[in-house]
Amino acid sequence: MISNLFWLLAVIVGPILLGGAIAYALLRQRRLTSDEQKRSDAAAEELYKHDENADTRHLGGRG
C-alpha cells in the first residue's frame, strides 16, 4: 500500500513540481536592455579578438 502511494506521488506530483519549476524559471527570465546587449556584444568581441591573438603553438596551432 505504501509503495503504491510513493509511486502515485512520483508519477503525478513529480511532473507537476518539475513543470512549476520550469514555469517559474521562464517567468523570472528577462530580456537585456539595449545598453546591456551592446556591452555584452563588445565583451564577446573582445574575447574573440583575444582568442585570435592567442599563442596556440603548444596545442599544435599557430603562434
Sequence and secondary structure as in RCSB ss.txt:
>XXXX:A:sequence
MISNLFWLLAVIVGPILLGGAIAYALLRQRRLTSDEQKRSDAAAEELYKHDENADTRHLGGRG
>XXXX:A:secstr
 HHHHHHHIIIIIHHHHHHHHHHHHHHH     HHHHHHHHHHHHHHHHHHHT   GGGTS  
